[in-house]
Amino acid sequence: MALIPEGDTMRLQVDVSEDIKTRLKVAAAKQNRTMSELAEEALAAYLAKIEKAGK
């Protein structure tokens, strides 16, 4: 498995409900972060969780 060095990014398009998009946008604004930063953090946490569970 090739690892992507820290700081290298790729564009990924996903379809989410309007509710998720709105909640993400509000959370990003409250934290002065981008929606991409929050989405990446959430995906990383989810992947770490399932990898730890061995699934």
mmCIF file as Biopython writes it, N, C-alpha, C and O atoms, coordinates in Angstrom:
data_model
#
loop_
_atom_site.group_PDB
_atom_site.id
_atom_site.type_symbol
_atom_site.label_atom_id
_atom_site.label_alt_id
_atom_site.label_comp_id
_atom_site.label_asym_id
_atom_site.label_entity_id
_atom_site.label_seq_id
_atom_site.pdbx_PDB_ins_code
_atom_site.Cartn_x
_atom_site.Cartn_y
_atom_site.Cartn_z
_atom_site.occupancy
_atom_site.B_iso_or_equiv
_atom_site.auth_seq_id
_atom_site.auth_asym_id
_atom_site.pdbx_PDB_model_num
ATOM 1   N N  . MET A ? 1  ? 0.849   -1.179 0.000  1.0 0.0 1  A 1 
ATOM 2   C CA . MET A ? 1  ? 0.000   0.000  0.000  1.0 0.0 1  A 1 
ATOM 3   C C  . MET A ? 1  ? 0.888   1.232  0.000  1.0 0.0 1  A 1 
ATOM 4   O O  . MET A ? 1  ? 1.767   1.364  0.851  1.0 0.0 1  A 1 
ATOM 5   N N  . ALA A ? 2  ? 0.669   2.119  -0.930 1.0 0.0 2  A 1 
ATOM 6   C CA . ALA A ? 2  ? 1.436   3.360  -1.006 1.0 0.0 2  A 1 
ATOM 7   C C  . ALA A ? 2  ? 0.807   4.411  -0.109 1.0 0.0 2  A 1 
ATOM 8   O O  . ALA A ? 2  ? -0.410  4.596  -0.109 1.0 0.0 2  A 1 
ATOM 9   N N  . LEU A ? 3  ? 1.628   5.082  0.640  1.0 0.0 3  A 1 
ATOM 10  C CA . LEU A ? 3  ? 1.145   6.152  1.500  1.0 0.0 3  A 1 
ATOM 11  C C  . LEU A ? 3  ? 1.323   7.489  0.808  1.0 0.0 3  A 1 
ATOM 12  O O  . LEU A ? 3  ? 2.324   7.717  0.129  1.0 0.0 3  A 1 
ATOM 13  N N  . ILE A ? 4  ? 0.361   8.362  0.977  1.0 0.0 4  A 1 
ATOM 14  C CA . ILE A ? 4  ? 0.451   9.704  0.420  1.0 0.0 4  A 1 
ATOM 15  C C  . ILE A ? 4  ? 1.119   10.583 1.466  1.0 0.0 4  A 1 
ATOM 16  O O  . ILE A ? 4  ? 0.636   10.667 2.595  1.0 0.0 4  A 1 
ATOM 17  N N  . PRO A ? 5  ? 2.223   11.239 1.113  1.0 0.0 5  A 1 
ATOM 18  C CA . PRO A ? 5  ? 2.910   12.095 2.085  1.0 0.0 5  A 1 
ATOM 19  C C  . PRO A ? 5  ? 1.991   13.168 2.646  1.0 0.0 5  A 1 
ATOM 20  O O  . PRO A ? 5  ? 1.098   13.657 1.953  1.0 0.0 5  A 1 
ATOM 21  N N  . GLU A ? 6  ? 2.210   13.529 3.896  1.0 0.0 6  A 1 
ATOM 22  C CA . GLU A ? 6  ? 1.437   14.584 4.552  1.0 0.0 6  A 1 
ATOM 23  C C  . GLU A ? 6  ? 1.444   15.838 3.693  1.0 0.0 6  A 1 
ATOM 24  O O  . GLU A ? 6  ? 2.494   16.252 3.200  1.0 0.0 6  A 1 
ATOM 25  N N  . GLY A ? 7  ? 0.295   16.435 3.516  1.0 0.0 7  A 1 
ATOM 26  C CA . GLY A ? 7  ? 0.210   17.665 2.746  1.0 0.0 7  A 1 
ATOM 27  C C  . GLY A ? 7  ? -0.204  17.462 1.301  1.0 0.0 7  A 1 
ATOM 28  O O  . GLY A ? 7  ? -0.709  18.395 0.676  1.0 0.0 7  A 1 
ATOM 29  N N  . ASP A ? 8  ? -0.006  16.267 0.748  1.0 0.0 8  A 1 
ATOM 30  C CA . ASP A ? 8  ? -0.463  16.002 -0.613 1.0 0.0 8  A 1 
ATOM 31  C C  . ASP A ? 8  ? -1.962  15.728 -0.556 1.0 0.0 8  A 1 
ATOM 32  O O  . ASP A ? 8  ? -2.438  15.004 0.319  1.0 0.0 8  A 1 
ATOM 33  N N  . THR A ? 9  ? -2.686  16.303 -1.479 1.0 0.0 9  A 1 
ATOM 34  C CA . THR A ? 9  ? -4.131  16.128 -1.459 1.0 0.0 9  A 1 
ATOM 35  C C  . THR A ? 9  ? -4.640  15.677 -2.816 1.0 0.0 9  A 1 
ATOM 36  O O  . THR A ? 9  ? -3.976  15.849 -3.838 1.0 0.0 9  A 1 
ATOM 37  N N  . MET A ? 10 ? -5.822  15.101 -2.803 1.0 0.0 10 A 1 
ATOM 38  C CA . MET A ? 10 ? -6.529  14.686 -4.013 1.0 0.0 10 A 1 
ATOM 39  C C  . MET A ? 10 ? -7.952  15.191 -3.905 1.0 0.0 10 A 1 
ATOM 40  O O  . MET A ? 10 ? -8.486  15.334 -2.805 1.0 0.0 10 A 1 
ATOM 41  N N  . ARG A ? 11 ? -8.557  15.458 -5.027 1.0 0.0 11 A 1 
ATOM 42  C CA . ARG A ? 11 ? -9.963  15.852 -5.032 1.0 0.0 11 A 1 
ATOM 43  C C  . ARG A ? 11 ? -10.811 14.587 -5.036 1.0 0.0 11 A 1 
ATOM 44  O O  . ARG A ? 11 ? -10.553 13.644 -5.785 1.0 0.0 11 A 1 
ATOM 45  N N  . LEU A ? 12 ? -11.833 14.591 -4.177 1.0 0.0 12 A 1 
ATOM 46  C CA . LEU A ? 12 ? -12.767 13.475 -4.089 1.0 0.0 12 A 1 
ATOM 47  C C  . LEU A ? 12 ? -14.163 14.067 -4.045 1.0 0.0 12 A 1 
ATOM 48  O O  . LEU A ? 12 ? -14.467 14.900 -3.191 1.0 0.0 12 A 1 
ATOM 49  N N  . GLN A ? 13 ? -14.993 13.641 -4.949 1.0 0.0 13 A 1 
ATOM 50  C CA . GLN A ? 13 ? -16.361 14.144 -4.971 1.0 0.0 13 A 1 
ATOM 51  C C  . GLN A ? 13 ? -17.282 13.086 -4.388 1.0 0.0 13 A 1 
ATOM 52  O O  . GLN A ? 13 ? -17.256 11.926 -4.799 1.0 0.0 13 A 1 
ATOM 53  N N  . VAL A ? 14 ? -18.101 13.503 -3.422 1.0 0.0 14 A 1 
ATOM 54  C CA . VAL A ? 14 ? -19.074 12.588 -2.819 1.0 0.0 14 A 1 
ATOM 55  C C  . VAL A ? 14 ? -20.437 13.265 -2.795 1.0 0.0 14 A 1 
ATOM 56  O O  . VAL A ? 14 ? -20.538 14.490 -2.720 1.0 0.0 14 A 1 
ATOM 57  N N  . ASP A ? 15 ? -21.469 12.458 -2.859 1.0 0.0 15 A 1 
ATOM 58  C CA . ASP A ? 15 ? -22.828 12.971 -2.763 1.0 0.0 15 A 1 
ATOM 59  C C  . ASP A ? 15 ? -23.312 12.785 -1.336 1.0 0.0 15 A 1 
ATOM 60  O O  . ASP A ? 15 ? -23.272 11.680 -0.795 1.0 0.0 15 A 1 
ATOM 61  N N  . VAL A ? 16 ? -23.768 13.875 -0.727 1.0 0.0 16 A 1 
ATOM 62  C CA . VAL A ? 16 ? -24.323 13.826 0.623  1.0 0.0 16 A 1 
ATOM 63  C C  . VAL A ? 16 ? -25.663 14.556 0.616  1.0 0.0 16 A 1 
ATOM 64  O O  . VAL A ? 16 ? -25.960 15.333 -0.292 1.0 0.0 16 A 1 
ATOM 65  N N  . SER A ? 17 ? -26.456 14.295 1.635  1.0 0.0 17 A 1 
ATOM 66  C CA . SER A ? 17 ? -27.755 14.966 1.744  1.0 0.0 17 A 1 
ATOM 67  C C  . SER A ? 17 ? -27.543 16.458 2.034  1.0 0.0 17 A 1 
ATOM 68  O O  . SER A ? 17 ? -26.485 16.873 2.507  1.0 0.0 17 A 1 
ATOM 69  N N  . GLU A ? 18 ? -28.563 17.234 1.741  1.0 0.0 18 A 1 
ATOM 70  C CA . GLU A ? 18 ? -28.505 18.673 2.046  1.0 0.0 18 A 1 
ATOM 71  C C  . GLU A ? 18 ? -28.286 18.891 3.536  1.0 0.0 18 A 1 
ATOM 72  O O  . GLU A ? 18 ? -27.579 19.820 3.928  1.0 0.0 18 A 1 
ATOM 73  N N  . ASP A ? 19 ? -28.890 18.039 4.376  1.0 0.0 19 A 1 
ATOM 74  C CA . ASP A ? 19 ? -28.732 18.162 5.820  1.0 0.0 19 A 1 
ATOM 75  C C  . ASP A ? 19 ? -27.270 18.008 6.233  1.0 0.0 19 A 1 
ATOM 76  O O  . ASP A ? 19 ? -26.755 18.813 7.008  1.0 0.0 19 A 1 
ATOM 77  N N  . ILE A ? 20 ? -26.604 16.981 5.719  1.0 0.0 20 A 1 
ATOM 78  C CA . ILE A ? 20 ? -25.195 16.760 6.057  1.0 0.0 20 A 1 
ATOM 79  C C  . ILE A ? 20 ? -24.351 17.934 5.560  1.0 0.0 20 A 1 
ATOM 80  O O  . ILE A ? 20 ? -23.481 18.424 6.281  1.0 0.0 20 A 1 
ATOM 81  N N  . LYS A ? 21 ? -24.601 18.379 4.350  1.0 0.0 21 A 1 
ATOM 82  C CA . LYS A ? 21 ? -23.843 19.503 3.797  1.0 0.0 21 A 1 
ATOM 83  C C  . LYS A ? 21 ? -24.010 20.753 4.658  1.0 0.0 21 A 1 
ATOM 84  O O  . LYS A ? 21 ? -23.034 21.442 4.952  1.0 0.0 21 A 1 
ATOM 85  N N  . THR A ? 22 ? -25.237 21.043 5.057  1.0 0.0 22 A 1 
ATOM 86  C CA . THR A ? 22 ? -25.499 22.226 5.877  1.0 0.0 22 A 1 
ATOM 87  C C  . THR A ? 22 ? -24.827 22.117 7.234  1.0 0.0 22 A 1 
ATOM 88  O O  . THR A ? 22 ? -24.212 23.069 7.715  1.0 0.0 22 A 1 
ATOM 89  N N  . ARG A ? 23 ? -24.953 20.933 7.851  1.0 0.0 23 A 1 
ATOM 90  C CA . ARG A ? 23 ? -24.326 20.734 9.168  1.0 0.0 23 A 1 
ATOM 91  C C  . ARG A ? 23 ? -22.812 20.843 9.085  1.0 0.0 23 A 1 
ATOM 92  O O  . ARG A ? 23 ? -22.174 21.402 9.977  1.0 0.0 23 A 1 
ATOM 93  N N  . LEU A ? 24 ? -22.241 20.311 8.019  1.0 0.0 24 A 1 
ATOM 94  C CA . LEU A ? 24 ? -20.792 20.397 7.822  1.0 0.0 24 A 1 
ATOM 95  C C  . LEU A ? 24 ? -20.364 21.842 7.624  1.0 0.0 24 A 1 
ATOM 96  O O  . LEU A ? 24 ? -19.361 22.279 8.189  1.0 0.0 24 A 1 
ATOM 97  N N  . LYS A ? 25 ? -21.117 22.580 6.826  1.0 0.0 25 A 1 
ATOM 98  C CA . LYS A ? 25 ? -20.803 23.982 6.556  1.0 0.0 25 A 1 
ATOM 99  C C  . LYS A ? 25 ? -20.873 24.828 7.835  1.0 0.0 25 A 1 
ATOM 100 O O  . LYS A ? 25 ? -20.010 25.674 8.070  1.0 0.0 25 A 1 
ATOM 101 N N  . VAL A ? 26 ? -21.890 24.598 8.648  1.0 0.0 26 A 1 
ATOM 102 C CA . VAL A ? 26 ? -22.048 25.328 9.907  1.0 0.0 26 A 1 
ATOM 103 C C  . VAL A ? 26 ? -20.904 24.986 10.868 1.0 0.0 26 A 1 
ATOM 104 O O  . VAL A ? 26 ? -20.316 25.876 11.482 1.0 0.0 26 A 1 
ATOM 105 N N  . ALA A ? 27 ? -20.593 23.696 10.992 1.0 0.0 27 A 1 
ATOM 106 C CA . ALA A ? 27 ? -19.505 23.276 11.886 1.0 0.0 27 A 1 
ATOM 107 C C  . ALA A ? 27 ? -18.172 23.867 11.442 1.0 0.0 27 A 1 
ATOM 108 O O  . ALA A ? 27 ? -17.377 24.306 12.273 1.0 0.0 27 A 1 
ATOM 109 N N  . ALA A ? 28 ? -17.929 23.880 10.145 1.0 0.0 28 A 1 
ATOM 110 C CA . ALA A ? 28 ? -16.683 24.444 9.624  1.0 0.0 28 A 1 
ATOM 111 C C  . ALA A ? 28 ? -16.589 25.934 9.942  1.0 0.0 28 A 1 
ATOM 112 O O  . ALA A ? 28 ? -15.535 26.419 10.354 1.0 0.0 28 A 1 
ATOM 113 N N  . ALA A ? 29 ? -17.677 26.648 9.754  1.0 0.0 29 A 1 
ATOM 114 C CA . ALA A ? 29 ? -17.678 28.087 10.039 1.0 0.0 29 A 1 
ATOM 115 C C  . ALA A ? 29 ? -17.442 28.357 11.527 1.0 0.0 29 A 1 
ATOM 116 O O  . ALA A ? 29 ? -16.692 29.266 11.882 1.0 0.0 29 A 1 
ATOM 117 N N  . LYS A ? 30 ? -18.080 27.572 12.393 1.0 0.0 30 A 1 
ATOM 118 C CA . LYS A ? 30 ? -17.916 27.753 13.843 1.0 0.0 30 A 1 
ATOM 119 C C  . LYS A ? 30 ? -16.486 27.501 14.286 1.0 0.0 30 A 1 
ATOM 120 O O  . LYS A ? 30 ? -16.001 28.129 15.227 1.0 0.0 30 A 1 
ATOM 121 N N  . GLN A ? 31 ? -15.803 26.572 13.600 1.0 0.0 31 A 1 
ATOM 122 C CA . GLN A ? 31 ? -14.434 26.201 13.974 1.0 0.0 31 A 1 
ATOM 123 C C  . GLN A ? 31 ? -13.381 26.936 13.155 1.0 0.0 31 A 1 
ATOM 124 O O  . GLN A ? 31 ? -12.183 26.711 13.325 1.0 0.0 31 A 1 
ATOM 125 N N  . ASN A ? 32 ? -13.837 27.819 12.263 1.0 0.0 32 A 1 
ATOM 126 C CA . ASN A ? 32 ? -12.925 28.545 11.378 1.0 0.0 32 A 1 
ATOM 127 C C  . ASN A ? 32 ? -12.009 27.582 10.613 1.0 0.0 32 A 1 
ATOM 128 O O  . ASN A ? 32 ? -10.800 27.787 10.506 1.0 0.0 32 A 1 
ATOM 129 N N  . ARG A ? 33 ? -12.632 26.532 10.091 1.0 0.0 33 A 1 
ATOM 130 C CA . ARG A ? 33 ? -11.930 25.519 9.309  1.0 0.0 33 A 1 
ATOM 131 C C  . ARG A ? 33 ? -12.695 25.314 8.015  1.0 0.0 33 A 1 
ATOM 132 O O  . ARG A ? 33 ? -13.808 25.817 7.865  1.0 0.0 33 A 1 
ATOM 133 N N  . THR A ? 34 ? -12.115 24.587 7.089  1.0 0.0 34 A 1 
ATOM 134 C CA . THR A ? 34 ? -12.813 24.317 5.836  1.0 0.0 34 A 1 
ATOM 135 C C  . THR A ? 34 ? -13.659 23.058 5.965  1.0 0.0 34 A 1 
ATOM 136 O O  . THR A ? 34 ? -13.431 22.211 6.829  1.0 0.0 34 A 1 
ATOM 137 N N  . MET A ? 35 ? -14.635 22.968 5.082  1.0 0.0 35 A 1 
ATOM 138 C CA . MET A ? 35 ? -15.450 21.751 5.035  1.0 0.0 35 A 1 
ATOM 139 C C  . MET A ? 35 ? -14.564 20.561 4.697  1.0 0.0 35 A 1 
ATOM 140 O O  . MET A ? 35 ? -14.768 19.468 5.225  1.0 0.0 35 A 1 
ATOM 141 N N  . SER A ? 36 ? -13.593 20.757 3.832  1.0 0.0 36 A 1 
ATOM 142 C CA . SER A ? 36 ? -12.677 19.670 3.462  1.0 0.0 36 A 1 
ATOM 143 C C  . SER A ? 36 ? -11.887 19.175 4.662  1.0 0.0 36 A 1 
ATOM 144 O O  . SER A ? 36 ? -11.698 17.970 4.827  1.0 0.0 36 A 1 
ATOM 145 N N  . GLU A ? 37 ? -11.424 20.095 5.499  1.0 0.0 37 A 1 
ATOM 146 C CA . GLU A ? 37 ? -10.670 19.687 6.688  1.0 0.0 37 A 1 
ATOM 147 C C  . GLU A ? 37 ? -11.521 18.821 7.607  1.0 0.0 37 A 1 
ATOM 148 O O  . GLU A ? 37 ? -11.061 17.794 8.107  1.0 0.0 37 A 1 
ATOM 149 N N  . LEU A ? 38 ? -12.764 19.242 7.827  1.0 0.0 38 A 1 
ATOM 150 C CA . LEU A ? 38 ? -13.638 18.464 8.703  1.0 0.0 38 A 1 
ATOM 151 C C  . LEU A ? 38 ? -14.006 17.121 8.088  1.0 0.0 38 A 1 
ATOM 152 O O  . LEU A ? 38 ? -14.053 16.108 8.787  1.0 0.0 38 A 1 
ATOM 153 N N  . ALA A ? 39 ? -14.264 17.108 6.795  1.0 0.0 39 A 1 
ATOM 154 C CA . ALA A ? 39 ? -14.609 15.849 6.130  1.0 0.0 39 A 1 
ATOM 155 C C  . ALA A ? 39 ? -13.437 14.877 6.177  1.0 0.0 39 A 1 
ATOM 156 O O  . ALA A ? 39 ? -13.624 13.688 6.435  1.0 0.0 39 A 1 
ATOM 157 N N  . GLU A ? 40 ? -12.229 15.379 5.929  1.0 0.0 40 A 1 
ATOM 158 C CA . GLU A ? 40 ? -11.056 14.503 5.983  1.0 0.0 40 A 1 
ATOM 159 C C  . GLU A ? 40 ? -10.843 13.960 7.390  1.0 0.0 40 A 1 
ATOM 160 O O  . GLU A ? 40 ? -10.529 12.783 7.562  1.0 0.0 40 A 1 
ATOM 161 N N  . GLU A ? 41 ? -11.013 14.808 8.389  1.0 0.0 41 A 1 
ATOM 162 C CA . GLU A ? 41 ? -10.861 14.372 9.774  1.0 0.0 41 A 1 
ATOM 163 C C  . GLU A ? 41 ? -11.884 13.286 10.118 1.0 0.0 41 A 1 
ATOM 164 O O  . GLU A ? 41 ? -11.550 12.296 10.769 1.0 0.0 41 A 1 
ATOM 165 N N  . ALA A ? 42 ? -13.120 13.477 9.681  1.0 0.0 42 A 1 
ATOM 166 C CA . ALA A ? 42 ? -14.170 12.498 9.957  1.0 0.0 42 A 1 
ATOM 167 C C  . ALA A ? 42 ? -13.901 11.174 9.246  1.0 0.0 42 A 1 
ATOM 168 O O  . ALA A ? 42 ? -14.084 10.107 9.832  1.0 0.0 42 A 1 
ATOM 169 N N  . LEU A ? 43 ? -13.472 11.238 7.997  1.0 0.0 43 A 1 
ATOM 170 C CA . LEU A ? 43 ? -13.153 10.017 7.253  1.0 0.0 43 A 1 
ATOM 171 C C  . LEU A ? 43 ? -11.971 9.283  7.878  1.0 0.0 43 A 1 
ATOM 172 O O  . LEU A ? 43 ? -11.990 8.057  7.995  1.0 0.0 43 A 1 
ATOM 173 N N  . ALA A ? 44 ? -10.949 10.023 8.276  1.0 0.0 44 A 1 
ATOM 174 C CA . ALA A ? 44 ? -9.777  9.403  8.907  1.0 0.0 44 A 1 
ATOM 175 C C  . ALA A ? 44 ? -10.172 8.702  10.206 1.0 0.0 44 A 1 
ATOM 176 O O  . ALA A ? 44 ? -9.712  7.593  10.477 1.0 0.0 44 A 1 
ATOM 177 N N  . ALA A ? 45 ? -11.022 9.343  11.009 1.0 0.0 45 A 1 
ATOM 178 C CA . ALA A ? 45 ? -11.466 8.743  12.268 1.0 0.0 45 A 1 
ATOM 179 C C  . ALA A ? 45 ? -12.277 7.481  12.007 1.0 0.0 45 A 1 
ATOM 180 O O  . ALA A ? 45 ? -12.098 6.477  12.697 1.0 0.0 45 A 1 
ATOM 181 N N  . TYR A ? 46 ? -13.158 7.520  11.027 1.0 0.0 46 A 1 
ATOM 182 C CA . TYR A ? 46 ? -13.962 6.348  10.684 1.0 0.0 46 A 1 
ATOM 183 C C  . TYR A ? 46 ? -13.075 5.197  10.210 1.0 0.0 46 A 1 
ATOM 184 O O  . TYR A ? 46 ? -13.247 4.058  10.645 1.0 0.0 46 A 1 
ATOM 185 N N  . LEU A ? 47 ? -12.135 5.493  9.324  1.0 0.0 47 A 1 
ATOM 186 C CA . LEU A ? 47 ? -11.254 4.448  8.797  1.0 0.0 47 A 1 
ATOM 187 C C  . LEU A ? 47 ? -10.390 3.848  9.908  1.0 0.0 47 A 1 
ATOM 188 O O  . LEU A ? 47 ? -10.186 2.635  9.947  1.0 0.0 47 A 1 
ATOM 189 N N  . ALA A ? 48 ? -9.887  4.688  10.803 1.0 0.0 48 A 1 
ATOM 190 C CA . ALA A ? 48 ? -9.085  4.183  11.921 1.0 0.0 48 A 1 
ATOM 191 C C  . ALA A ? 48 ? -9.924  3.256  12.788 1.0 0.0 48 A 1 
ATOM 192 O O  . ALA A ? 48 ? -9.441  2.224  13.255 1.0 0.0 48 A 1 
ATOM 193 N N  . LYS A ? 49 ? -11.176 3.625  13.001 1.0 0.0 49 A 1 
ATOM 194 C CA . LYS A ? 49 ? -12.082 2.814  13.835 1.0 0.0 49 A 1 
ATOM 195 C C  . LYS A ? 49 ? -12.315 1.444  13.212 1.0 0.0 49 A 1 
ATOM 196 O O  . LYS A ? 49 ? -12.223 0.430  13.904 1.0 0.0 49 A 1 
ATOM 197 N N  . ILE A ? 50 ? -12.612 1.397  11.926 1.0 0.0 50 A 1 
ATOM 198 C CA . ILE A ? 50 ? -12.901 0.089  11.316 1.0 0.0 50 A 1 
ATOM 199 C C  . ILE A ? 50 ? -11.629 -0.739 11.139 1.0 0.0 50 A 1 
ATOM 200 O O  . ILE A ? 50 ? -11.672 -1.968 11.197 1.0 0.0 50 A 1 
ATOM 201 N N  . GLU A ? 51 ? -10.498 -0.066 10.922 1.0 0.0 51 A 1 
ATOM 202 C CA . GLU A ? 51 ? -9.226  -0.803 10.798 1.0 0.0 51 A 1 
ATOM 203 C C  . GLU A ? 51 ? -8.857  -1.427 12.141 1.0 0.0 51 A 1 
ATOM 204 O O  . GLU A ? 51 ? -8.348  -2.547 12.194 1.0 0.0 51 A 1 
ATOM 205 N N  . LYS A ? 52 ? -9.116  -0.696 13.226 1.0 0.0 52 A 1 
ATOM 206 C CA . LYS A ? 52 ? -8.813  -1.211 14.562 1.0 0.0 52 A 1 
ATOM 207 C C  . LYS A ? 52 ? -9.708  -2.407 14.889 1.0 0.0 52 A 1 
ATOM 208 O O  . LYS A ? 52 ? -9.286  -3.349 15.559 1.0 0.0 52 A 1 
ATOM 209 N N  . ALA A ? 53 ? -10.947 -2.352 14.404 1.0 0.0 53 A 1 
ATOM 210 C CA . ALA A ? 53 ? -11.896 -3.442 14.658 1.0 0.0 53 A 1 
ATOM 211 C C  . ALA A ? 53 ? -11.604 -4.658 13.771 1.0 0.0 53 A 1 
ATOM 212 O O  . ALA A ? 53 ? -12.197 -5.720 13.960 1.0 0.0 53 A 1 
ATOM 213 N N  . GLY A ? 54 ? -10.699 -4.505 12.814 1.0 0.0 54 A 1 
ATOM 214 C CA . GLY A ? 54 ? -10.327 -5.613 11.957 1.0 0.0 54 A 1 
ATOM 215 C C  . GLY A ? 54 ? -11.312 -5.921 10.846 1.0 0.0 54 A 1 
ATOM 216 O O  . GLY A ? 54 ? -11.362 -7.044 10.345 1.0 0.0 54 A 1 
ATOM 217 N N  . LYS A ? 55 ? -12.087 -4.934 10.467 1.0 0.0 55 A 1 
ATOM 218 C CA . LYS A ? 55 ? -13.087 -5.142 9.411  1.0 0.0 55 A 1 
ATOM 219 C C  . LYS A ? 55 ? -12.575 -4.692 8.092  1.0 0.0 55 A 1 
ATOM 220 O O  . LYS A ? 55 ? -13.282 -4.791 7.089  1.0 0.0 55 A 1 
#
